[in-house]
Amino acid sequence: MAGADPKRTSWPELVGIPATPAVMRINHDRPELAVEVLPLGIKLAKGFNPKRVRVFYNPRDSAGLVAKVPVIG
């Protein structure tokens, strides 16, 4: 794992990997952010939060792979 990157706002390389290592990578890069792991398709209240990253996984996939690019918001 390369060094932390305090300017990152998205993690496109995490799509297709299991959610747990994805969360670990985001926490490594941006430890000040809260990371939420959620099933794809869940209904959420809208609103931007600059201190949050949501990691969406496919609930039909038993491996829990990341299904969307995790981004701050």
mmCIF file of the N, C-alpha and C atoms, coordinates in Angstrom:
data_MODEL
# 
_entry.id   MODEL 
# 
loop_
_atom_site.group_PDB 
_atom_site.id 
_atom_site.type_symbol 
_atom_site.label_atom_id 
_atom_site.label_alt_id 
_atom_site.label_comp_id 
_atom_site.label_asym_id 
_atom_site.label_entity_id 
_atom_site.label_seq_id 
_atom_site.pdbx_PDB_ins_code 
_atom_site.Cartn_x 
_atom_site.Cartn_y 
_atom_site.Cartn_z 
_atom_site.occupancy 
_atom_site.B_iso_or_equiv 
_atom_site.pdbx_formal_charge 
_atom_site.auth_seq_id 
_atom_site.auth_comp_id 
_atom_site.auth_asym_id 
_atom_site.auth_atom_id 
_atom_site.pdbx_PDB_model_num 
ATOM 1   N N  . MET A 1 1  ? 0.845   -1.173  0.000  1.00 0.00 ? 1  MET A N  1 
ATOM 2   C CA . MET A 1 1  ? 0.000   0.000   0.000  1.00 0.00 ? 1  MET A CA 1 
ATOM 3   C C  . MET A 1 1  ? 0.890   1.236   0.000  1.00 0.00 ? 1  MET A C  1 
ATOM 4   N N  . ALA A 1 2  ? 0.669   2.136   -0.904 1.00 0.00 ? 2  ALA A N  1 
ATOM 5   C CA . ALA A 1 2  ? 1.438   3.378   -0.965 1.00 0.00 ? 2  ALA A CA 1 
ATOM 6   C C  . ALA A 1 2  ? 1.065   4.263   0.220  1.00 0.00 ? 2  ALA A C  1 
ATOM 7   N N  . GLY A 1 3  ? 1.771   5.369   0.354  1.00 0.00 ? 3  GLY A N  1 
ATOM 8   C CA . GLY A 1 3  ? 1.513   6.280   1.462  1.00 0.00 ? 3  GLY A CA 1 
ATOM 9   C C  . GLY A 1 3  ? 0.136   6.914   1.394  1.00 0.00 ? 3  GLY A C  1 
ATOM 10  N N  . ALA A 1 4  ? -0.272  7.470   2.519  1.00 0.00 ? 4  ALA A N  1 
ATOM 11  C CA . ALA A 1 4  ? -1.575  8.134   2.606  1.00 0.00 ? 4  ALA A CA 1 
ATOM 12  C C  . ALA A 1 4  ? -1.606  9.338   1.672  1.00 0.00 ? 4  ALA A C  1 
ATOM 13  N N  . ASP A 1 5  ? -2.774  9.645   1.168  1.00 0.00 ? 5  ASP A N  1 
ATOM 14  C CA . ASP A 1 5  ? -2.959  10.794  0.277  1.00 0.00 ? 5  ASP A CA 1 
ATOM 15  C C  . ASP A 1 5  ? -4.077  11.660  0.838  1.00 0.00 ? 5  ASP A C  1 
ATOM 16  N N  . PRO A 1 6  ? -3.733  12.731  1.559  1.00 0.00 ? 6  PRO A N  1 
ATOM 17  C CA . PRO A 1 6  ? -4.749  13.556  2.212  1.00 0.00 ? 6  PRO A CA 1 
ATOM 18  C C  . PRO A 1 6  ? -5.632  14.354  1.262  1.00 0.00 ? 6  PRO A C  1 
ATOM 19  N N  . LYS A 1 7  ? -5.344  14.322  -0.039 1.00 0.00 ? 7  LYS A N  1 
ATOM 20  C CA . LYS A 1 7  ? -6.143  15.087  -1.000 1.00 0.00 ? 7  LYS A CA 1 
ATOM 21  C C  . LYS A 1 7  ? -7.122  14.218  -1.787 1.00 0.00 ? 7  LYS A C  1 
ATOM 22  N N  . ARG A 1 8  ? -7.099  12.929  -1.572 1.00 0.00 ? 8  ARG A N  1 
ATOM 23  C CA . ARG A 1 8  ? -7.988  12.047  -2.341 1.00 0.00 ? 8  ARG A CA 1 
ATOM 24  C C  . ARG A 1 8  ? -9.444  12.308  -2.015 1.00 0.00 ? 8  ARG A C  1 
ATOM 25  N N  . THR A 1 9  ? -10.269 12.250  -3.055 1.00 0.00 ? 9  THR A N  1 
ATOM 26  C CA . THR A 1 9  ? -11.710 12.405  -2.883 1.00 0.00 ? 9  THR A CA 1 
ATOM 27  C C  . THR A 1 9  ? -12.494 11.230  -3.471 1.00 0.00 ? 9  THR A C  1 
ATOM 28  N N  . SER A 1 10 ? -11.822 10.360  -4.212 1.00 0.00 ? 10 SER A N  1 
ATOM 29  C CA . SER A 1 10 ? -12.476 9.171   -4.771 1.00 0.00 ? 10 SER A CA 1 
ATOM 30  C C  . SER A 1 10 ? -11.452 8.050   -4.890 1.00 0.00 ? 10 SER A C  1 
ATOM 31  N N  . TRP A 1 11 ? -11.970 6.819   -4.968 1.00 0.00 ? 11 TRP A N  1 
ATOM 32  C CA . TRP A 1 11 ? -11.139 5.626   -5.009 1.00 0.00 ? 11 TRP A CA 1 
ATOM 33  C C  . TRP A 1 11 ? -11.647 4.672   -6.085 1.00 0.00 ? 11 TRP A C  1 
ATOM 34  N N  . PRO A 1 12 ? -11.469 5.011   -7.367 1.00 0.00 ? 12 PRO A N  1 
ATOM 35  C CA . PRO A 1 12 ? -12.002 4.149   -8.435 1.00 0.00 ? 12 PRO A CA 1 
ATOM 36  C C  . PRO A 1 12 ? -11.354 2.768   -8.501 1.00 0.00 ? 12 PRO A C  1 
ATOM 37  N N  . GLU A 1 13 ? -10.136 2.643   -8.033 1.00 0.00 ? 13 GLU A N  1 
ATOM 38  C CA . GLU A 1 13 ? -9.448  1.354   -8.085 1.00 0.00 ? 13 GLU A CA 1 
ATOM 39  C C  . GLU A 1 13 ? -10.038 0.325   -7.117 1.00 0.00 ? 13 GLU A C  1 
ATOM 40  N N  . LEU A 1 14 ? -10.934 0.739   -6.225 1.00 0.00 ? 14 LEU A N  1 
ATOM 41  C CA . LEU A 1 14 ? -11.523 -0.176  -5.248 1.00 0.00 ? 14 LEU A CA 1 
ATOM 42  C C  . LEU A 1 14 ? -12.744 -0.921  -5.772 1.00 0.00 ? 14 LEU A C  1 
ATOM 43  N N  . VAL A 1 15 ? -13.286 -0.500  -6.902 1.00 0.00 ? 15 VAL A N  1 
ATOM 44  C CA . VAL A 1 15 ? -14.445 -1.200  -7.471 1.00 0.00 ? 15 VAL A CA 1 
ATOM 45  C C  . VAL A 1 15 ? -14.019 -2.621  -7.831 1.00 0.00 ? 15 VAL A C  1 
ATOM 46  N N  . GLY A 1 16 ? -14.801 -3.585  -7.348 1.00 0.00 ? 16 GLY A N  1 
ATOM 47  C CA . GLY A 1 16 ? -14.545 -4.988  -7.651 1.00 0.00 ? 16 GLY A CA 1 
ATOM 48  C C  . GLY A 1 16 ? -13.747 -5.730  -6.597 1.00 0.00 ? 16 GLY A C  1 
ATOM 49  N N  . ILE A 1 17 ? -13.283 -5.030  -5.560 1.00 0.00 ? 17 ILE A N  1 
ATOM 50  C CA . ILE A 1 17 ? -12.589 -5.722  -4.480 1.00 0.00 ? 17 ILE A CA 1 
ATOM 51  C C  . ILE A 1 17 ? -13.530 -5.823  -3.274 1.00 0.00 ? 17 ILE A C  1 
ATOM 52  N N  . PRO A 1 18 ? -13.257 -6.720  -2.325 1.00 0.00 ? 18 PRO A N  1 
ATOM 53  C CA . PRO A 1 18 ? -14.117 -6.836  -1.146 1.00 0.00 ? 18 PRO A CA 1 
ATOM 54  C C  . PRO A 1 18 ? -14.168 -5.528  -0.345 1.00 0.00 ? 18 PRO A C  1 
ATOM 55  N N  . ALA A 1 19 ? -15.307 -5.277  0.278  1.00 0.00 ? 19 ALA A N  1 
ATOM 56  C CA . ALA A 1 19 ? -15.539 -4.014  0.991  1.00 0.00 ? 19 ALA A CA 1 
ATOM 57  C C  . ALA A 1 19 ? -14.564 -3.801  2.143  1.00 0.00 ? 19 ALA A C  1 
ATOM 58  N N  . THR A 1 20 ? -14.198 -4.846  2.867  1.00 0.00 ? 20 THR A N  1 
ATOM 59  C CA . THR A 1 20 ? -13.322 -4.668  4.032  1.00 0.00 ? 20 THR A CA 1 
ATOM 60  C C  . THR A 1 20 ? -11.959 -4.093  3.651  1.00 0.00 ? 20 THR A C  1 
ATOM 61  N N  . PRO A 1 21 ? -11.247 -4.662  2.664  1.00 0.00 ? 21 PRO A N  1 
ATOM 62  C CA . PRO A 1 21 ? -9.983  -4.040  2.270  1.00 0.00 ? 21 PRO A CA 1 
ATOM 63  C C  . PRO A 1 21 ? -10.176 -2.642  1.671  1.00 0.00 ? 21 PRO A C  1 
ATOM 64  N N  . ALA A 1 22 ? -11.323 -2.410  1.040  1.00 0.00 ? 22 ALA A N  1 
ATOM 65  C CA . ALA A 1 22 ? -11.600 -1.077  0.498  1.00 0.00 ? 22 ALA A CA 1 
ATOM 66  C C  . ALA A 1 22 ? -11.683 -0.051  1.620  1.00 0.00 ? 22 ALA A C  1 
ATOM 67  N N  . VAL A 1 23 ? -12.390 -0.403  2.685  1.00 0.00 ? 23 VAL A N  1 
ATOM 68  C CA . VAL A 1 23 ? -12.499 0.491   3.840  1.00 0.00 ? 23 VAL A CA 1 
ATOM 69  C C  . VAL A 1 23 ? -11.120 0.741   4.444  1.00 0.00 ? 23 VAL A C  1 
ATOM 70  N N  . MET A 1 24 ? -10.318 -0.300  4.535  1.00 0.00 ? 24 MET A N  1 
ATOM 71  C CA . MET A 1 24 ? -8.971  -0.151  5.092  1.00 0.00 ? 24 MET A CA 1 
ATOM 72  C C  . MET A 1 24 ? -8.136  0.814   4.258  1.00 0.00 ? 24 MET A C  1 
ATOM 73  N N  . ARG A 1 25 ? -8.272  0.738   2.931  1.00 0.00 ? 25 ARG A N  1 
ATOM 74  C CA . ARG A 1 25 ? -7.518  1.641   2.048  1.00 0.00 ? 25 ARG A CA 1 
ATOM 75  C C  . ARG A 1 25 ? -7.973  3.088   2.241  1.00 0.00 ? 25 ARG A C  1 
ATOM 76  N N  . ILE A 1 26 ? -9.274  3.310   2.301  1.00 0.00 ? 26 ILE A N  1 
ATOM 77  C CA . ILE A 1 26 ? -9.791  4.669   2.495  1.00 0.00 ? 26 ILE A CA 1 
ATOM 78  C C  . ILE A 1 26 ? -9.337  5.206   3.849  1.00 0.00 ? 26 ILE A C  1 
ATOM 79  N N  . ASN A 1 27 ? -9.416  4.386   4.885  1.00 0.00 ? 27 ASN A N  1 
ATOM 80  C CA . ASN A 1 27 ? -8.954  4.807   6.213  1.00 0.00 ? 27 ASN A CA 1 
ATOM 81  C C  . ASN A 1 27 ? -7.466  5.116   6.223  1.00 0.00 ? 27 ASN A C  1 
ATOM 82  N N  . HIS A 1 28 ? -6.693  4.396   5.440  1.00 0.00 ? 28 HIS A N  1 
ATOM 83  C CA . HIS A 1 28 ? -5.265  4.648   5.333  1.00 0.00 ? 28 HIS A CA 1 
ATOM 84  C C  . HIS A 1 28 ? -5.011  6.005   4.671  1.00 0.00 ? 28 HIS A C  1 
ATOM 85  N N  . ASP A 1 29 ? -5.722  6.256   3.569  1.00 0.00 ? 29 ASP A N  1 
ATOM 86  C CA . ASP A 1 29 ? -5.534  7.502   2.821  1.00 0.00 ? 29 ASP A CA 1 
ATOM 87  C C  . ASP A 1 29 ? -6.081  8.716   3.550  1.00 0.00 ? 29 ASP A C  1 
ATOM 88  N N  . ARG A 1 30 ? -7.255  8.551   4.143  1.00 0.00 ? 30 ARG A N  1 
ATOM 89  C CA . ARG A 1 30 ? -7.966  9.683   4.758  1.00 0.00 ? 30 ARG A CA 1 
ATOM 90  C C  . ARG A 1 30 ? -8.544  9.267   6.104  1.00 0.00 ? 30 ARG A C  1 
ATOM 91  N N  . PRO A 1 31 ? -7.694  9.118   7.134  1.00 0.00 ? 31 PRO A N  1 
ATOM 92  C CA . PRO A 1 31 ? -8.171  8.615   8.429  1.00 0.00 ? 31 PRO A CA 1 
ATOM 93  C C  . PRO A 1 31 ? -9.188  9.514   9.126  1.00 0.00 ? 31 PRO A C  1 
ATOM 94  N N  . GLU A 1 32 ? -9.287  10.756  8.701  1.00 0.00 ? 32 GLU A N  1 
ATOM 95  C CA . GLU A 1 32 ? -10.239 11.679  9.338  1.00 0.00 ? 32 GLU A CA 1 
ATOM 96  C C  . GLU A 1 32 ? -11.670 11.493  8.836  1.00 0.00 ? 32 GLU A C  1 
ATOM 97  N N  . LEU A 1 33 ? -11.869 10.680  7.803  1.00 0.00 ? 33 LEU A N  1 
ATOM 98  C CA . LEU A 1 33 ? -13.201 10.483  7.228  1.00 0.00 ? 33 LEU A CA 1 
ATOM 99  C C  . LEU A 1 33 ? -13.922 9.308   7.878  1.00 0.00 ? 33 LEU A C  1 
ATOM 100 N N  . ALA A 1 34 ? -15.234 9.431   7.992  1.00 0.00 ? 34 ALA A N  1 
ATOM 101 C CA . ALA A 1 34 ? -16.086 8.315   8.422  1.00 0.00 ? 34 ALA A CA 1 
ATOM 102 C C  . ALA A 1 34 ? -16.441 7.512   7.176  1.00 0.00 ? 34 ALA A C  1 
ATOM 103 N N  . VAL A 1 35 ? -16.302 6.203   7.258  1.00 0.00 ? 35 VAL A N  1 
ATOM 104 C CA . VAL A 1 35 ? -16.610 5.336   6.117  1.00 0.00 ? 35 VAL A CA 1 
ATOM 105 C C  . VAL A 1 35 ? -17.837 4.503   6.459  1.00 0.00 ? 35 VAL A C  1 
ATOM 106 N N  . GLU A 1 36 ? -18.845 4.573   5.594  1.00 0.00 ? 36 GLU A N  1 
ATOM 107 C CA . GLU A 1 36 ? -20.066 3.785   5.752  1.00 0.00 ? 36 GLU A CA 1 
ATOM 108 C C  . GLU A 1 36 ? -20.086 2.706   4.681  1.00 0.00 ? 36 GLU A C  1 
ATOM 109 N N  . VAL A 1 37 ? -20.382 1.478   5.067  1.00 0.00 ? 37 VAL A N  1 
ATOM 110 C CA . VAL A 1 37 ? -20.505 0.365   4.128  1.00 0.00 ? 37 VAL A CA 1 
ATOM 111 C C  . VAL A 1 37 ? -21.982 0.029   4.014  1.00 0.00 ? 37 VAL A C  1 
ATOM 112 N N  . LEU A 1 38 ? -22.512 0.146   2.789  1.00 0.00 ? 38 LEU A N  1 
ATOM 113 C CA . LEU A 1 38 ? -23.951 0.018   2.569  1.00 0.00 ? 38 LEU A CA 1 
ATOM 114 C C  . LEU A 1 38 ? -24.249 -0.848  1.349  1.00 0.00 ? 38 LEU A C  1 
ATOM 115 N N  . PRO A 1 39 ? -25.389 -1.570  1.372  1.00 0.00 ? 39 PRO A N  1 
ATOM 116 C CA . PRO A 1 39 ? -25.768 -2.334  0.188  1.00 0.00 ? 39 PRO A CA 1 
ATOM 117 C C  . PRO A 1 39 ? -26.230 -1.409  -0.936 1.00 0.00 ? 39 PRO A C  1 
ATOM 118 N N  . LEU A 1 40 ? -25.843 -1.754  -2.144 1.00 0.00 ? 40 LEU A N  1 
ATOM 119 C CA . LEU A 1 40 ? -26.255 -0.994  -3.321 1.00 0.00 ? 40 LEU A CA 1 
ATOM 120 C C  . LEU A 1 40 ? -27.774 -1.007  -3.420 1.00 0.00 ? 40 LEU A C  1 
ATOM 121 N N  . GLY A 1 41 ? -28.371 0.132   -3.708 1.00 0.00 ? 41 GLY A N  1 
ATOM 122 C CA . GLY A 1 41 ? -29.817 0.229   -3.877 1.00 0.00 ? 41 GLY A CA 1 
ATOM 123 C C  . GLY A 1 41 ? -30.571 0.663   -2.639 1.00 0.00 ? 41 GLY A C  1 
ATOM 124 N N  . ILE A 1 42 ? -29.889 0.781   -1.515 1.00 0.00 ? 42 ILE A N  1 
ATOM 125 C CA . ILE A 1 42 ? -30.560 1.211   -0.281 1.00 0.00 ? 42 ILE A CA 1 
ATOM 126 C C  . ILE A 1 42 ? -31.011 2.665   -0.436 1.00 0.00 ? 42 ILE A C  1 
ATOM 127 N N  . LYS A 1 43 ? -32.144 2.992   0.124  1.00 0.00 ? 43 LYS A N  1 
ATOM 128 C CA . LYS A 1 43 ? -32.652 4.361   0.068  1.00 0.00 ? 43 LYS A CA 1 
ATOM 129 C C  . LYS A 1 43 ? -31.984 5.179   1.174  1.00 0.00 ? 43 LYS A C  1 
ATOM 130 N N  . LEU A 1 44 ? -31.425 6.299   0.774  1.00 0.00 ? 44 LEU A N  1 
ATOM 131 C CA . LEU A 1 44 ? -30.702 7.162   1.708  1.00 0.00 ? 44 LEU A CA 1 
ATOM 132 C C  . LEU A 1 44 ? -31.199 8.589   1.605  1.00 0.00 ? 44 LEU A C  1 
ATOM 133 N N  . ALA A 1 45 ? -31.096 9.301   2.699  1.00 0.00 ? 45 ALA A N  1 
ATOM 134 C CA . ALA A 1 45 ? -31.392 10.735  2.664  1.00 0.00 ? 45 ALA A CA 1 
ATOM 135 C C  . ALA A 1 45 ? -30.308 11.421  1.854  1.00 0.00 ? 45 ALA A C  1 
ATOM 136 N N  . LYS A 1 46 ? -30.704 12.367  1.030  1.00 0.00 ? 46 LYS A N  1 
ATOM 137 C CA . LYS A 1 46 ? -29.733 13.099  0.226  1.00 0.00 ? 46 LYS A CA 1 
ATOM 138 C C  . LYS A 1 46 ? -29.020 14.127  1.087  1.00 0.00 ? 46 LYS A C  1 
ATOM 139 N N  . GLY A 1 47 ? -27.861 14.480  0.663  1.00 0.00 ? 47 GLY A N  1 
ATOM 140 C CA . GLY A 1 47 ? -27.096 15.493  1.375  1.00 0.00 ? 47 GLY A CA 1 
ATOM 141 C C  . GLY A 1 47 ? -25.616 15.190  1.307  1.00 0.00 ? 47 GLY A C  1 
ATOM 142 N N  . PHE A 1 48 ? -24.832 16.221  1.125  1.00 0.00 ? 48 PHE A N  1 
ATOM 143 C CA . PHE A 1 48 ? -23.383 16.086  1.025  1.00 0.00 ? 48 PHE A CA 1 
ATOM 144 C C  . PHE A 1 48 ? -22.759 16.225  2.402  1.00 0.00 ? 48 PHE A C  1 
ATOM 145 N N  . ASN A 1 49 ? -21.870 15.319  2.737  1.00 0.00 ? 49 ASN A N  1 
ATOM 146 C CA . ASN A 1 49 ? -21.130 15.385  3.989  1.00 0.00 ? 49 ASN A CA 1 
ATOM 147 C C  . ASN A 1 49 ? -19.644 15.276  3.636  1.00 0.00 ? 49 ASN A C  1 
ATOM 148 N N  . PRO A 1 50 ? -18.870 16.346  3.794  1.00 0.00 ? 50 PRO A N  1 
ATOM 149 C CA . PRO A 1 50 ? -17.458 16.328  3.405  1.00 0.00 ? 50 PRO A CA 1 
ATOM 150 C C  . PRO A 1 50 ? -16.579 15.457  4.292  1.00 0.00 ? 50 PRO A C  1 
ATOM 151 N N  . LYS A 1 51 ? -17.144 14.905  5.341  1.00 0.00 ? 51 LYS A N  1 
ATOM 152 C CA . LYS A 1 51 ? -16.385 14.043  6.250  1.00 0.00 ? 51 LYS A CA 1 
ATOM 153 C C  . LYS A 1 51 ? -16.811 12.579  6.155  1.00 0.00 ? 51 LYS A C  1 
ATOM 154 N N  . ARG A 1 52 ? -17.470 12.213  5.026  1.00 0.00 ? 52 ARG A N  1 
ATOM 155 C CA . ARG A 1 52 ? -18.008 10.849  4.888  1.00 0.00 ? 52 ARG A CA 1 
ATOM 156 C C  . ARG A 1 52 ? -17.668 10.273  3.512  1.00 0.00 ? 52 ARG A C  1 
ATOM 157 N N  . VAL A 1 53 ? -17.413 8.972   3.513  1.00 0.00 ? 53 VAL A N  1 
ATOM 158 C CA . VAL A 1 53 ? -17.300 8.199   2.275  1.00 0.00 ? 53 VAL A CA 1 
ATOM 159 C C  . VAL A 1 53 ? -18.243 7.014   2.419  1.00 0.00 ? 53 VAL A C  1 
ATOM 160 N N  . ARG A 1 54 ? -19.049 6.792   1.415  1.00 0.00 ? 54 ARG A N  1 
ATOM 161 C CA . ARG A 1 54 ? -19.932 5.627   1.411  1.00 0.00 ? 54 ARG A CA 1 
ATOM 162 C C  . ARG A 1 54 ? -19.376 4.588   0.452  1.00 0.00 ? 54 ARG A C  1 
ATOM 163 N N  . VAL A 1 55 ? -19.253 3.365   0.947  1.00 0.00 ? 55 VAL A N  1 
ATOM 164 C CA . VAL A 1 55 ? -18.794 2.238   0.144  1.00 0.00 ? 55 VAL A CA 1 
ATOM 165 C C  . VAL A 1 55 ? -20.004 1.353   -0.101 1.00 0.00 ? 55 VAL A C  1 
ATOM 166 N N  . PHE A 1 56 ? -20.415 1.257   -1.362 1.00 0.00 ? 56 PHE A N  1 
ATOM 167 C CA . PHE A 1 56 ? -21.577 0.453   -1.723 1.00 0.00 ? 56 PHE A CA 1 
ATOM 168 C C  . PHE A 1 56 ? -21.120 -0.901  -2.259 1.00 0.00 ? 56 PHE A C  1 
ATOM 169 N N  . TYR A 1 57 ? -21.717 -1.959  -1.725 1.00 0.00 ? 57 TYR A N  1 
ATOM 170 C CA . TYR A 1 57 ? -21.424 -3.309  -2.202 1.00 0.00 ? 57 TYR A CA 1 
ATOM 171 C C  . TYR A 1 57 ? -22.691 -3.919  -2.782 1.00 0.00 ? 57 TYR A C  1 
ATOM 172 N N  . ASN A 1 58 ? -22.508 -4.927  -3.620 1.00 0.00 ? 58 ASN A N  1 
ATOM 173 C CA . ASN A 1 58 ? -23.628 -5.631  -4.224 1.00 0.00 ? 58 ASN A CA 1 
ATOM 174 C C  . ASN A 1 58 ? -24.131 -6.681  -3.234 1.00 0.00 ? 58 ASN A C  1 
ATOM 175 N N  . PRO A 1 59 ? -25.354 -6.526  -2.705 1.00 0.00 ? 59 PRO A N  1 
ATOM 176 C CA . PRO A 1 59 ? -25.848 -7.481  -1.706 1.00 0.00 ? 59 PRO A CA 1 
ATOM 177 C C  . PRO A 1 59 ? -26.112 -8.872  -2.281 1.00 0.00 ? 59 PRO A C  1 
ATOM 178 N N  . ARG A 1 60 ? -26.191 -8.999  -3.592 1.00 0.00 ? 60 ARG A N  1 
ATOM 179 C CA . ARG A 1 60 ? -26.411 -10.308 -4.208 1.00 0.00 ? 60 ARG A CA 1 
ATOM 180 C C  . ARG A 1 60 ? -25.107 -11.077 -4.396 1.00 0.00 ? 60 ARG A C  1 
ATOM 181 N N  . ASP A 1 61 ? -23.998 -10.406 -4.127 1.00 0.00 ? 61 ASP A N  1 
ATOM 182 C CA . ASP A 1 61 ? -22.684 -11.014 -4.283 1.00 0.00 ? 61 ASP A CA 1 
ATOM 183 C C  . ASP A 1 61 ? -22.175 -11.457 -2.916 1.00 0.00 ? 61 ASP A C  1 
ATOM 184 N N  . SER A 1 62 ? -21.941 -12.737 -2.738 1.00 0.00 ? 62 SER A N  1 
ATOM 185 C CA . SER A 1 62 ? -21.526 -13.254 -1.432 1.00 0.00 ? 62 SER A CA 1 
ATOM 186 C C  . SER A 1 62 ? -20.148 -12.748 -1.005 1.00 0.00 ? 62 SER A C  1 
ATOM 187 N N  . ALA A 1 63 ? -19.345 -12.271 -1.944 1.00 0.00 ? 63 ALA A N  1 
ATOM 188 C CA . ALA A 1 63 ? -18.006 -11.761 -1.603 1.00 0.00 ? 63 ALA A CA 1 
ATOM 189 C C  . ALA A 1 63 ? -18.049 -10.325 -1.101 1.00 0.00 ? 63 ALA A C  1 
ATOM 190 N N  . GLY A 1 64 ? -19.190 -9.653  -1.237 1.00 0.00 ? 64 GLY A N  1 
ATOM 191 C CA . GLY A 1 64 ? -19.304 -8.276  -0.769 1.00 0.00 ? 64 GLY A CA 1 
ATOM 192 C C  . GLY A 1 64 ? -18.404 -7.317  -1.522 1.00 0.00 ? 64 GLY A C  1 
ATOM 193 N N  . LEU A 1 65 ? -18.368 -7.443  -2.836 1.00 0.00 ? 65 LEU A N  1 
ATOM 194 C CA . LEU A 1 65 ? -17.487 -6.603  -3.646 1.00 0.00 ? 65 LEU A CA 1 
ATOM 195 C C  . LEU A 1 65 ? -18.032 -5.186  -3.797 1.00 0.00 ? 65 LEU A C  1 
ATOM 196 N N  . VAL A 1 66 ? -17.117 -4.231  -3.824 1.00 0.00 ? 66 VAL A N  1 
ATOM 197 C CA . VAL A 1 66 ? -17.489 -2.828  -4.007 1.00 0.00 ? 66 VAL A CA 1 
ATOM 198 C C  . VAL A 1 66 ? -18.103 -2.679  -5.396 1.00 0.00 ? 66 VAL A C  1 
ATOM 199 N N  . ALA A 1 67 ? -19.282 -2.054  -5.460 1.00 0.00 ? 67 ALA A N  1 
ATOM 200 C CA . ALA A 1 67 ? -20.043 -1.967  -6.703 1.00 0.00 ? 67 ALA A CA 1 
ATOM 201 C C  . ALA A 1 67 ? -20.024 -0.573  -7.340 1.00 0.00 ? 67 ALA A C  1 
ATOM 202 N N  . LYS A 1 68 ? -19.660 0.450   -6.576 1.00 0.00 ? 68 LYS A N  1 
ATOM 203 C CA . LYS A 1 68 ? -19.604 1.828   -7.093 1.00 0.00 ? 68 LYS A CA 1 
ATOM 204 C C  . LYS A 1 68 ? -18.326 2.476   -6.594 1.00 0.00 ? 68 LYS A C  1 
ATOM 205 N N  . VAL A 1 69 ? -17.861 3.462   -7.328 1.00 0.00 ? 69 VAL A N  1 
ATOM 206 C CA . VAL A 1 69 ? -16.663 4.187   -6.907 1.00 0.00 ? 69 VAL A CA 1 
ATOM 207 C C  . VAL A 1 69 ? -16.951 4.909   -5.589 1.00 0.00 ? 69 VAL A C  1 
ATOM 208 N N  . PRO A 1 70 ? -16.182 4.606   -4.552 1.00 0.00 ? 70 PRO A N  1 
ATOM 209 C CA . PRO A 1 70 ? -16.348 5.343   -3.298 1.00 0.00 ? 70 PRO A CA 1 
ATOM 210 C C  . PRO A 1 70 ? -15.878 6.797   -3.458 1.00 0.00 ? 70 PRO A C  1 
ATOM 211 N N  . VAL A 1 71 ? -16.710 7.734   -3.040 1.00 0.00 ? 71 VAL A N  1 
ATOM 212 C CA . VAL A 1 71 ? -16.383 9.158   -3.136 1.00 0.00 ? 71 VAL A CA 1 
ATOM 213 C C  . VAL A 1 71 ? -16.777 9.862   -1.841 1.00 0.00 ? 71 VAL A C  1 
ATOM 214 N N  . ILE A 1 72 ? -16.110 10.961  -1.581 1.00 0.00 ? 72 ILE A N  1 
ATOM 215 C CA . ILE A 1 72 ? -16.483 11.785  -0.429 1.00 0.00 ? 72 ILE A CA 1 
ATOM 216 C C  . ILE A 1 72 ? -17.857 12.376  -0.694 1.00 0.00 ? 72 ILE A C  1 
ATOM 217 N N  . GLY A 1 73 ? -18.670 12.409  0.315  1.00 0.00 ? 73 GLY A N  1 
ATOM 218 C CA . GLY A 1 73 ? -19.971 13.014  0.178  1.00 0.00 ? 73 GLY A CA 1 
ATOM 219 C C  . GLY A 1 73 ? -20.962 12.358  1.047  1.00 0.00 ? 73 GLY A C  1 
# 
